[in-house]
Amino acid sequence: MADGKLVRDLIPQIIRASGAEPMVYVAGPEEYRERLRHKLSEEVAEFLTADDSAAAEELADILEVVHALALDLGLTPSRLEERRAQKAASRGGFAGKIVWTGNA
């Protein structure tokens, strides 16, 4: 993978508005998918080190990347939510705070 990092669509405009000229290119499909996966890892790492005041912002970043990954796989956000709900209905969610330590 070449140098650089995947950024939100409006970042080049924001950089230009600050008086600088960004050096950017549009990734091809394979590179885009690879960079999205790397971005997810990056955003999760930021969330894991964030304090409570920054956690919501980091979760929003994670969700943005998850939605982009879903679209790249052909899933709309609503279809992804359907899959999440189906899995929650069949296996539950995490609200119960249950920790498994093995079988007796």
C-alpha positions in Angstrom: 0.0 0.0 0.0 1.3 3.4 -0.9 2.0 6.1 1.6 -0.9 8.2 2.8 -4.1 7.5 4.6 -7.8 7.4 3.8 -9.5 10.6 4.9 -13.1 11.9 4.9 -14.4 13.3 1.6 -14.3 17.0 2.8 -10.8 17.0 4.2 -9.2 18.3 0.9 -11.6 21.2 0.9 -10.9 21.9 4.6 -7.2 21.9 3.9 -7.6 24.2 0.9 -9.7 26.6 3.0 -6.8 26.8 5.4 -4.5 28.0 2.6 -2.7 24.8 1.8 -2.9 22.5 -1.2 -3.5 18.8 -0.4 -1.8 16.1 -2.4 -4.5 13.4 -2.9 -5.7 10.7 -5.3 -8.7 8.4 -5.5 -8.0 4.8 -4.4 -9.1 2.0 -6.7 -11.5 -0.7 -5.4 -8.9 -3.1 -3.9 -6.8 -0.3 -2.3 -10.0 1.3 -1.0 -11.1 -1.9 0.8 -7.7 -2.4 2.3 -7.5 1.2 3.5 -11.0 1.0 5.0 -10.0 -2.0 7.0 -6.9 -0.2 8.2 -9.0 2.9 9.0 -11.3 0.7 11.1 -8.3 -0.6 13.1 -7.0 3.0 13.5 -10.4 4.3 14.7 -10.9 1.4 17.1 -7.4 2.1 18.6 -8.3 5.7 19.0 -11.6 4.7 20.8 -9.8 2.4 23.1 -7.5 5.1 24.3 -10.1 7.9 24.4 -11.4 9.2 27.7 -15.2 9.4 28.3 -15.5 12.9 26.9 -14.0 11.8 23.5 -15.5 8.3 23.3 -18.8 9.3 21.5 -16.8 11.1 18.8 -14.6 8.1 18.3 -17.6 5.8 18.1 -19.1 8.0 15.5 -15.9 7.7 13.5 -16.0 3.9 13.8 -19.6 3.8 12.7 -18.8 6.0 9.6 -16.1 3.5 8.6 -18.4 0.5 9.3 -21.0 2.1 7.0 -18.4 2.6 4.3 -17.2 -1.0 4.6 -20.8 -2.2 4.4 -21.5 -0.2 1.3 -18.3 -1.5 -0.2 -19.6 -5.1 0.4 -23.0 -4.1 -1.2 -24.9 -3.6 2.1 -26.9 -0.5 2.8 -26.8 0.8 6.4 -30.4 -0.4 6.8 -29.5 -3.9 5.5 -26.6 -4.0 7.9 -28.9 -3.0 10.7 -31.3 -5.8 9.7 -28.4 -8.3 10.0 -27.4 -6.9 13.4 -31.0 -7.2 14.6 -31.3 -10.8 13.3 -28.2 -11.8 15.1 -29.3 -10.0 18.3 -32.6 -11.8 18.1 -31.0 -15.2 17.7 -27.9 -14.8 20.0 -28.7 -11.8 22.1 -26.9 -8.5 22.5 -24.4 -7.3 25.2 -26.8 -5.4 27.5 -26.7 -8.3 30.0 -23.0 -7.7 30.6 -22.4 -11.5 30.7 -18.9 -12.8 30.9 -18.3 -16.4 29.9 -15.4 -18.2 31.6 -15.8 -21.7 30.1 -17.9 -24.8 30.6 -18.3 -27.0 33.7 
